[in-house]
Each structure stands twice: as C-alpha cells, then as structure tokens.
Amino acid sequence: MPYTELETNHSFGGIIGKNKKIQHLFTRIQTAAAADITVLIQGETGTGKELVAKAIHDNSPRKAGPFVAVNCAAIPEGLIENELFGHERGAFTGATDRQIGKFEQAHTGTLFLDEIGDMPLALQTRLLRVLQEREFQRIGGASTISVDVRVLAATHRNLTDTTEKDVFRLDLYHRLEAFRVVIPPLRERREDIPILADHFVKKYAAAAEKSVRAISVDTLQVLGQHDFPGNVRELENTIASAVLSETTDLLRPQSLPVHLTQEGSQAATSGPTDATVILPLDEVERRAIVHALKVTNNNIIDAARALGINRATLYRKLKKYNLPP
C-alpha cells in the first residue's frame, strides 16, 4: 500500500515535519516571532532558512508590513551596498535616478539577510552601525534616513570560525545572535521524508497535470536511505524530476535519479557481497522492517504505514523475527 497521507497537523508556516527537532523549531519560531529582536537562523544549504524567516515575520506584530529578502551571496560585492542602502541621483556614473534600497523598502516590516556570512567585511561595519542606530544615508546622499526595520539573518556557515579568521566582525556576530534558531538537516529527521515526499508529489503532479497520486513503499525505502546533502531542497527537486518521468499513478523507484537507486541497491545487499546470492524472502522482509524502524526512529505507526501494513501485523512480525518493539 503506497503512502498517500500528508499529516497537515505537522506543518507550520510552510515547514513540514513531525520529528522532535522540527517540533522544537516550531516553538523557537513562535518565540522569536513574539519578540522584536534580531534573529540569526543557522542551517545547511537547502534546509529552508527563508521559510523560517518568513514564518517568523508572518507570526510577528510586523506581519502587516513588508517582508524583504536579500541573498548576500548572490549579489556582486561592488553592488551589495547599493542594494541595501540605495543611492541618490548622480551618486555615480549611470545613477540617473534615485534608488530606494532594501532597508527603506522593508520599513515597518522585516529585512531578511540570507547568507550573511558572505557579506564583505567593509560592508559589515556599515550594517552594524545601522543595526545600532536604525539610520543611514543613501550612497551619494547627505540626509540621514531613519528606518523601523527588524533584521533576520541566516547563514550556512559557522560564524564563530569566520570571526576567528577575521572575515566576519565579532561585534556584528554578537549583535545578530540576539536569538538563534537552528534548522536540523534532513538526515537527522528521516521520518519526515515520507511526509515531505508526499507533499511534493501532490504539488508537482498538479503543476504538471500528471496522474501521480502516491509513492510506492520501495520508493520511500530508497529515499530513506539517502543522506540528502542538499536537504529538503534536494528532496523537492528529486520528487519534481521523478514526477515528470513517472508514467503511472504511483511514483516508482525507476523514476528516481540513478544514483539514488544505486545507493538503495547497495544498501539492500550490504550483507552478502556476492551479487549472485539470493536472500530468502523472510530475510528480505526482516531487513525491510529493521530499516523502516531505523528511518522512523522506532515509531511503530509510521513504520507500519511506510511498509504498507497495519500496526498489529507489524507487531506480529516483530515477534516472528525476535525484533524489539
């Protein structure tokens, strides 16, 4: 029986998961939203740092104001100051009009500085001053502009290491770290993979007008064995591609990228190394149960669902194979 149920009660601000670390993340988001302080969001690439920032904004007293996002790593070093603070007409060659920067655009709302660890050192000094004084001047301007902005920053880097290497200001780090929110990587919450995968199947099947409605147990097993270094973004891209490749109403392993199915095959044969060895069905079943329990952190209900059996059947099989419940 395929996995088809998205547990919508395990969703907050577009972030999906029931793992204890994600539930703790939901609590941290709510706490951060209630206080109008600077927040540092830390997490690996693809974990959803902007989603967390948006959830903080949407649940804060500033939710009626703008949410403005800037990716510091995506803007050339020579342009990021102009992007943040804007410029006056005639400030430099080509400046034919006044430009309003992101700080002004975010007035009364939230400014999200993604990948703050990639901000040039010289600009960090100016950012620190703005955070302290809540005012600045546009490039080429003489008048001081006051802004009412809450700043949320995010990074995949260890900023403690960058401060020791003198590429990130220690005083700015302490200013940003007034409240820290850490997003766990997907490999630390594997039991969320079925929920996330199901969500993405529905999303991309609808967008592509495909008939895919569910995910096979074999497919979930392959996904559960992968570490997803690109985290939720990698899982989403994987499902999006697989949905386009699938020709039935069930997402099957053959629609997944080849490297994932190869990993799954290697894991399935990790006992006997001889490819000619045929495992007894009982041994295949026992390994599938062990794997399901590992992926779901020994959650009987989730393991039974992933295996396509009911809870009572799973308990009988645990007893049969002398496995701990």
N, C-alpha and C positions, 0 to 999 in steps of 0.2 A: 504494500500500500504506500503510495507516494506521500510526501509531506506537503500539505496544502494550506495549513492553518497559520496565519500570521497573528501572533498574540499582541494585539494592538494595545493592551494594557501595559506592555513593556516598551512603551515609546514615550519620549519626552522631547519636544522641540525638534522633531525630525530625527532624533537619535534613537536607535533601536537596540534593545538588549535587555536581558534579564539576569546576566551574570552579576555577582555581588559587587564587582568593581564598577560596573556600569551603573548599578543602582546607587552606589556611593557617589559616582559622578553626578547623577541627577540631583542628589542632595547638595553637593558642592555648587552646582549651577544655581539652585534656588537660593542658597546662602549668599552667593556673590551678587545675584540679582537684587537682593534686598538692600545691599549696602552700596553707596555711590563711591566706590573706591576703584583704584587701578587694579586690574587683574592680569596675571601672567598665565597663559594657557600653554602647557607643555605636552607634546605628544609627537610621535613619529610621523613621517610623511604619510598622508592618506588616512589618518585616524579621525579626521573631521573637526579640525580646530575652528574653522569658520562657523560650522554648525553650532558648536558650543558657544562661540561668541554671540551669534545671532540669538540663541536661546537665552543667554544672559540678558541681552538687550530687550528681547520681547517680553520678558517677565519682570522687567525693572520699571521704576517710575518714569523712565525716559522712553518707554515704548512708543509713545506718540511722536517722538522726534525721529530724525533720520538715522539710519544705520549706514555708515560709510566704511567700506573696506579698501585697504591698500596692501598690496603684496610688495614688501620692501625688496624682495629678491628678484622681482620681475621688472623693476624699473632701473634703467641705467643710472650709475652713480651720479652723473652730472645733471640728472633731471629730477631726482627724488626730492630735493629741497623745493624746487618749483612746484612739484606735485602736491606737496604737503602745505606749503605756505602761500603759493600763488605769486603773482608779480604785477607790478604797475606797468602801464603803457610806457614804452621807451626804456624799460629797465635794461634791455639788451637787444642786440640786433635781431629783428624778427618779432619783437614784442609790440605788435601794432595795437593790441587791446589789453585791457586789464584782465587778468585771470584770477578767479577765486580758487584758493587751494582747498584741500580736503578738510583741514581744520575748520575753515569757515563753513564749508558745506555740512559739516557734522554738528553745527551749533545747536544746542539744546538736546542733542542726541548722543550717539556713540561713535567713536572712531576706532576701527579695528586695524591694528598694525600687524599684519601677518609676516612671519619670518623676520622678526625684529632683530634677530642675531646677525642678519646680513646688512644691516644699516651701516653706512660709512661712519667711521669714528668721528669725523669732524661734524657730521650732522647730529650725532648723539648728544653733543654738547648743547646744541640749539633745542633739541627735543626736551632735554632735561629742564632747560630754562622755561619752556612753555608749560611743562607739567607743574612746575613750581609756581609760576606767576600767572598762568592762564591768559597770557597775552603775547603778541608777536608783531612783527612788521612783515609786510609782503616784500619780496625782492624788489629793490629799487624804490621802496616806499619810505616815507618819513613819519607817517602817522602810526600810532600803536593801536592794534585791534585786539579787543578783549573777546574771549570766547568761553562759552559754557559747554564744555565737552567732557564726556567720560572716555578715557582711553583704555582699551583692552588690547593686549599684545600677545602674540603667540610665537613659538619657535619650536623647531625640532632639534635644536642644538642644546648642549649642556652649557648654559651661560656662565656657570661657575668656572668651567675650563677656559672659556673665551676671556673672562676677566683676568685670569691668571696669565694669559698670553698677551694681555694689553691690546686686545682687539674689540673689547666691549667695556664701557665705563662701569666701574663697580658701583658708583653712586647712582647711575641710571638703573642698573640691575636691582638695587635695593628699592628704588622708587617704584619700579614695575612690579616687584614681588610683594606688594602690599597684601595680595591674596593670590594664592597659587591654586590652579586647577590642573590636574594631571589626567590625561586620557590614556587608558591602557591599550596596548596593541592588540590586534585581533587574535594573535596566537595565544594570548593569556585569557581569552574568553571564547574558546572554540564552541561552547554550547550555544553561542549566539549565531553561529554560521547558518544553521537551518532557517532561523527566523529572518535573517538578513537576506539570504539567498531567495527565499520565497517572496519577500518584498520586492526584490529587484526583478524577479521573473515576471511578476504581475505588472510592474512598471514598464519594462521594456517589451513585453508581449503586447501590451495595449498600445504602446507608441508605434510599434512596427506592424500592428494588426496581425499578429501571429496567433496561432491557436494553442500555444504552450500554456498549460494551466497549472502544472505541478512538476515536482522534481522527484526523480527516482531515488530509491534508497541507495543504490550503487553510486549515483552521482554525489549524493550527500557524503558518502563514505570517502570518496576521492577528495572532495572539498575539505573535509575534516582532517585529512592527513597532510594538507599543505600549510606551510607556515605563514603565507601571505605577507612577505616583507613590505608590500605596498599597502597592507592593511585593508580597511573597508573599501577604499577607492579601487584597489586591485580586484577585490571580490566583485564589486559592482561592474567593472569593465569586463571581467571574466564572464559574468552572467549575461551582460548585454551582448557580447560576441556569441556566446553559446546559444542564446535565444534566436539570433539571426540564422545560425547554422542548423538548428533543430527543424525536422520535417514532420514531427508527430506532436501530440498534445502533452507529451511527457519529456522533460529535459533529461537526456541520457548522457552517460559518460563520453560517448563518442563525439558529442558536440562540444566538449570542453577542449581547451588547448592541449596539445600533445604532451607538453612537459608535465602537466598535472596528472594525466592518466598513466604516464610512465612512472611517476612517483608512486601512484597508487598500486601499480603492479609490483614494484619493488618492495613496497611495504607488505603486500599480501603474501609474498614469497620470502619474507625475511627469515623464516625458519629454515626449511630445506633450501640450499643454494642451487641444487641441481634442477634445471628447468624441466627435466623430464619427470620429476617426482609429482605424482597426483595425490593431493591431500584427500582423505576421507571427508564425506560431507559433514560428519559430526565435528571434525576439526575445523572445517571452514566456518561452520556455524558458531563454534566456541570462540574463534578468533574475532568474528564479527561482533559478538556480544561484548567481548573484552574491549574491543576498540570503541564501541558505542558508549560503554560506561566511562572510558577514559575521556572521550570527547565531551561528554555531558557532565563531567565531574561527579560520576556515580548517581546522577539523577535518574531514578527508575522510570518515571513518567516520560521524560524526554528521550531516554534511551529506547524505551518500548516504541514510542512514536517514530523515531528515526529508523528503527528496524522493521516497522510495519506490522507490529504485533501488539496485543493488549498487555496490560501490566501483569495480569495473572499468568499469562503464558510466559512472560519473561521470568517471573519468579520460579515457575516450574523448570525452566531451562537452566536457571542459575543453580537450582538444586541438583539437576541432572549432571551438570558439569562441575559440581562442587566449587562454585564460584561464590565469593562473599556478596551478599545483597547490599 
